Amino acid sequence: MQEEKHLSPETIEKYVKGELSGDEVVDAERHLAGCAKCKMKTDTLRSFSSLWSEWTAKAHGEAHRKADEKRLVTIRKLLSERKVQELMEKFTDLIKKGPVHLQKSLEAMSQNLNDLFRRTFTYPTPSFAPVFGEYPITVLSPFGKVFYPIVFEWQPYEGADKYIISIEEANWSYGTTATKVEVGPGELQLIYGKEYMWEIRIMSGEELTDKIVGFFSLAAEDEIRELTEIEGRTESIEPEQDSCILWAGILEEKEFYIEAIEQYKKAYALEPSNGVAYRIAYCYDKLELEELRDKWNRKILEENV
């Protein structure tokens, strides 16, 4: 069966402008109901059109109009500023409604968070250096600063029938056939604020076929308590994508990059966005996980083609 084609840019534009015939509207809406990509393009164009109307109203009476490309930059800037403003309004509301002992900490990160979101939703999306070659993606976490539960996650290895995770300093090891393990304080008792080296051994029967090592540090106890309370307060923010982005931004600002990545990925799953993909790539870059950074960088480049 031949795969249904996406709506052409001309059809989307006519649909938004109300220029399609009755049958064409039915066909377009049937396609949009099952195609997230075309729906996202349609919603974006509708937002652009609305903002363009606002912009032209303000610009009425000017002697000369800017070129189309410059107009698009202006519209995108308005979209960017609106999104950042909405997120920062929700963050400000979070500060006001938070208990006194949290307000000072949240206020301290306010400017950095504002700058982070401005970089996130800048158009065109900032990009890293071009991708050179392909990398085998192996272990996904844990790296950098983390808190409980500690998540060990990796991609499956061909021929492996068992994986053994161990942390020598904690005198702890765990065997599994899965490729993701979450460990809480009841099973793994670590010292808050200390750095640990972990090891994953890839086993085929009783034979060791490969070994991977990495580092992470468990956050300080008071920092974990504070973040746990903030997380509980961000969960009520609507829509869900804004809740994920705000919480991810707070985690990133605090340098919990692995946890931030997980929240950005949730936001991206709800609504794919170059800006969110960039944040994921940026966090992987901070962790020096170049192959994972480039994987998300490619998503940005592919979307811009």
C-alpha positions as CSV (number, residue, x, y, z in Angstrom):
1,M,0.0,0.0,0.0
2,Q,1.4,3.4,-1.0
3,E,2.1,5.8,1.9
4,E,-0.2,8.8,1.9
5,K,1.6,12.0,1.0
6,H,1.8,15.0,3.2
7,L,-0.3,18.1,2.3
8,S,1.6,20.5,0.1
9,P,2.6,23.9,1.4
10,E,0.1,25.5,-1.0
11,T,-2.8,23.4,0.2
12,I,-1.9,24.2,3.9
13,E,-1.8,27.9,3.0
14,K,-5.1,27.8,1.2
15,Y,-6.7,25.8,4.1
16,V,-5.6,28.4,6.7
17,K,-6.8,31.3,4.4
18,G,-10.2,29.5,3.8
19,E,-9.6,29.3,0.1
20,L,-10.3,25.5,-0.4
21,S,-13.6,24.1,-1.8
22,G,-15.9,22.1,0.4
23,D,-14.6,18.7,-0.7
24,E,-11.0,19.9,-0.5
25,V,-11.6,21.0,3.1
26,V,-13.0,17.6,4.0
27,D,-10.0,15.9,2.4
28,A,-7.5,18.2,4.2
29,E,-9.2,17.8,7.6
30,R,-9.3,14.0,7.2
31,H,-5.5,14.1,6.5
32,L,-4.8,16.5,9.4
33,A,-6.7,14.3,11.8
34,G,-4.1,11.6,11.3
35,C,-0.9,13.5,10.5
36,A,0.8,15.2,13.4
37,K,3.5,16.8,11.1
38,C,1.0,18.5,8.8
39,K,-1.2,19.6,11.7
40,M,1.9,21.2,13.4
41,K,2.7,23.0,10.1
42,T,-0.9,24.2,9.8
43,D,-1.0,25.4,13.5
44,T,2.3,27.2,13.0
45,L,1.1,28.9,9.8
46,R,-2.1,29.9,11.5
47,S,-0.1,31.4,14.4
48,F,2.2,33.2,11.9
49,S,-0.8,34.6,10.0
50,S,-2.4,35.9,13.3
51,L,0.9,37.5,14.3
52,W,1.4,38.9,10.8
53,S,-2.0,40.7,11.0
54,E,-0.9,42.2,14.4
55,W,2.4,43.3,12.9
56,T,0.9,44.8,9.8
57,A,-1.6,46.7,11.9
58,K,1.2,48.2,13.9
59,A,3.3,48.9,10.8
60,H,0.4,50.6,8.9
61,G,1.5,53.9,7.5
62,E,5.2,53.0,7.1
63,A,6.6,54.3,3.8
64,H,8.3,51.1,2.9
65,R,7.7,47.4,3.7
66,K,10.5,45.1,4.6
67,A,11.3,42.2,2.2
68,D,9.5,38.9,2.8
69,E,12.5,37.3,4.5
70,K,12.8,40.2,7.0
71,R,9.1,40.0,7.7
72,L,9.4,36.4,8.5
73,V,12.2,37.2,10.9
74,T,10.0,39.7,12.6
75,I,7.1,37.2,13.0
76,R,9.4,34.5,14.3
77,K,10.8,37.0,16.8
78,L,7.3,37.8,18.0
79,L,6.5,34.0,18.4
80,S,9.8,33.5,20.3
81,E,9.1,36.5,22.6
82,R,5.6,35.3,23.3
83,K,6.6,31.8,24.2
84,V,9.4,33.0,26.5
85,Q,7.0,35.5,28.1
86,E,4.4,32.8,28.7
87,L,6.9,30.5,30.3
88,M,8.4,33.2,32.5
89,E,5.0,34.3,33.6
90,K,4.3,30.8,34.8
91,F,7.7,30.7,36.5
92,T,7.0,34.0,38.3
93,D,3.6,32.6,39.4
94,L,5.5,29.6,40.7
95,I,7.7,31.9,42.8
96,K,4.8,33.8,44.2
97,K,2.8,30.7,45.2
98,G,5.9,28.9,46.6
99,P,6.8,28.8,50.3
100,V,9.2,31.5,51.6
101,H,12.1,29.0,51.9
102,L,11.9,28.3,48.1
103,Q,11.3,31.8,46.9
104,K,14.9,33.0,47.3
105,S,16.3,30.1,45.4
106,L,13.8,30.4,42.6
107,E,14.3,34.2,42.3
108,A,18.1,33.6,42.1
109,M,17.7,31.4,39.0
110,S,15.1,33.7,37.3
111,Q,17.4,35.7,35.1
112,N,19.4,32.6,34.0
113,L,16.2,30.8,33.2
114,N,14.9,33.8,31.2
115,D,18.2,33.8,29.2
116,L,18.0,30.0,28.7
117,F,14.5,30.2,27.2
118,R,15.5,33.1,25.0
119,R,18.3,31.0,23.5
120,T,15.9,28.0,23.3
121,F,13.2,29.7,21.2
122,T,15.5,31.9,19.1
123,Y,14.8,31.5,15.3
124,P,16.6,30.1,13.5
125,T,17.6,27.5,16.1
126,P,21.3,27.7,17.1
127,S,23.2,24.8,15.9
128,F,26.5,23.0,16.7
129,A,29.3,22.3,14.3
130,P,28.4,20.0,11.4
131,V,28.1,16.3,12.1
132,F,31.0,14.2,11.0
133,G,30.3,10.5,10.5
134,E,28.1,8.1,12.6
135,Y,28.7,7.2,16.2
136,P,27.5,4.0,17.9
137,I,25.2,5.1,20.7
138,T,25.9,3.0,23.8
139,V,25.2,4.1,27.4
140,L,22.5,6.8,27.9
141,S,22.9,7.4,31.7
142,P,23.9,8.1,34.4
143,F,26.4,10.9,33.9
144,G,27.0,14.2,35.7
145,K,25.0,15.2,38.7
146,V,22.0,13.1,39.5
147,F,19.5,12.3,42.3
148,Y,17.5,9.2,43.2
149,P,16.4,7.0,41.6
150,I,19.7,6.4,39.8
151,V,18.9,5.4,36.2
152,F,21.2,3.0,34.4
153,E,20.2,2.8,30.8
154,W,22.0,1.6,27.7
155,Q,21.3,0.2,24.2
156,P,21.2,-3.6,23.8
157,Y,24.4,-5.3,22.7
158,E,24.2,-8.0,20.0
159,G,24.8,-11.5,21.5
160,A,24.6,-10.3,25.1
161,D,22.4,-12.3,27.4
162,K,23.2,-10.5,30.7
163,Y,24.5,-7.2,31.9
164,I,26.2,-6.7,35.3
165,I,26.2,-3.2,36.8
166,S,28.6,-2.4,39.6
167,I,29.8,0.5,41.7
168,E,33.0,-0.5,43.5
169,E,33.1,2.3,46.1
170,A,29.5,1.3,47.2
171,N,30.3,-2.4,47.2
172,W,27.2,-2.9,45.0
173,S,26.5,-5.0,41.8
174,Y,23.4,-6.0,40.0
175,G,22.8,-8.5,37.2
176,T,20.0,-8.1,34.7
177,T,18.8,-9.0,31.2
178,A,17.0,-5.6,30.8
179,T,18.7,-2.5,29.4
180,K,17.3,0.0,31.9
181,V,17.5,-0.2,35.7
182,E,16.2,2.3,38.2
183,V,17.8,2.1,41.7
184,G,16.5,3.9,44.8
185,P,18.2,4.6,48.2
186,G,16.8,1.4,49.6
187,E,18.8,-0.8,47.3
188,L,21.8,1.5,46.7
189,Q,23.0,3.5,49.7
190,L,25.3,6.3,48.4
191,I,26.9,9.3,50.1
192,Y,25.3,12.6,49.2
193,G,27.6,14.9,47.3
194,K,30.1,12.2,46.4
195,E,31.3,11.2,42.9
196,Y,31.1,7.5,41.9
197,M,32.5,5.5,39.0
198,W,30.2,2.8,37.6
199,E,30.9,-0.1,35.3
200,I,28.6,-2.2,33.0
201,R,29.9,-5.6,32.0
202,I,28.4,-7.1,28.9
203,M,28.2,-10.9,29.3
204,S,27.6,-13.7,26.8
205,G,27.1,-16.7,29.0
206,E,30.0,-16.6,31.4
207,E,32.3,-14.7,29.0
208,L,32.9,-11.0,29.2
209,T,32.5,-9.5,25.8
210,D,32.8,-5.8,26.6
211,K,33.0,-3.3,29.5
212,I,31.8,0.3,29.8
213,V,32.6,2.8,32.6
214,G,31.4,6.2,33.5
215,F,31.0,8.7,36.4
216,F,28.2,10.4,38.2
217,S,27.8,12.4,41.4
218,L,24.9,12.2,43.8
219,A,23.6,15.6,44.6
220,A,23.7,17.1,48.1
221,E,20.8,16.1,50.4
222,D,19.4,19.6,50.9
223,E,19.5,20.2,47.1
224,I,17.5,17.1,46.5
225,R,14.9,18.1,49.1
226,E,14.6,21.5,47.5
227,L,14.2,20.1,43.9
228,T,11.7,17.5,45.1
229,E,9.5,20.3,46.4
230,I,9.9,22.4,43.3
231,E,9.0,19.4,41.1
232,G,5.8,18.9,43.0
233,R,4.8,22.5,42.3
234,T,5.6,22.4,38.6
235,E,3.5,19.3,38.0
236,S,0.3,21.4,38.2
237,I,1.3,23.8,35.4
238,E,-0.7,23.6,32.2
239,P,-0.3,22.7,29.4
240,E,1.8,19.7,30.1
241,Q,4.5,20.7,27.6
242,D,5.1,24.0,29.5
243,S,5.3,22.1,32.7
244,C,8.0,19.8,31.2
245,I,10.0,22.6,29.7
246,L,9.9,24.7,32.9
247,W,10.9,21.8,35.1
248,A,13.6,20.8,32.6
249,G,14.9,24.4,32.5
250,I,15.2,24.4,36.3
251,L,17.1,21.1,36.3
252,E,19.4,22.3,33.5
253,E,20.1,25.5,35.3
254,K,21.0,23.4,38.4
255,E,23.2,21.2,36.2
256,F,21.1,18.1,36.5
257,Y,21.5,17.4,32.8
258,I,20.4,13.8,32.6
259,E,17.1,14.6,34.4
260,A,16.6,17.7,32.3
261,I,17.0,15.6,29.1
262,E,14.3,13.3,30.2
263,Q,11.9,16.2,30.8
264,Y,12.8,17.9,27.4
265,K,12.2,14.5,25.7
266,K,8.7,14.4,27.2
267,A,8.0,17.9,25.9
268,Y,9.4,16.9,22.5
269,A,7.1,13.9,22.4
270,L,4.1,16.1,23.1
271,E,5.0,18.6,20.4
272,P,8.2,18.2,18.3
273,S,10.2,21.5,18.4
274,N,13.6,22.5,17.1
275,G,14.1,24.6,20.2
276,V,13.5,21.6,22.5
277,A,15.7,19.4,20.4
278,Y,18.4,22.0,20.7
279,R,18.1,21.9,24.5
280,I,18.5,18.1,24.5
281,A,21.6,18.4,22.2
282,Y,23.0,21.1,24.4
283,C,22.6,19.0,27.6
284,Y,24.3,16.1,26.0
285,D,27.1,18.4,24.9
286,K,27.6,19.6,28.5
287,L,27.9,15.9,29.5
288,E,30.5,15.4,26.6
289,L,28.3,12.7,25.1
290,E,29.0,13.7,21.5
291,E,27.3,10.8,19.8
292,L,24.0,11.6,21.6
293,R,24.4,15.3,21.0
294,D,24.8,14.7,17.3
295,K,21.8,12.4,17.1
296,W,19.6,15.3,18.3
297,N,21.6,17.8,16.3
298,R,20.6,15.8,13.2
299,K,16.9,16.1,14.1
300,I,17.3,19.9,14.0
301,L,19.2,19.8,10.6
302,E,16.6,17.4,9.1
303,E,13.7,19.5,10.2
304,N,15.3,22.6,8.7
305,V,15.9,20.9,5.3
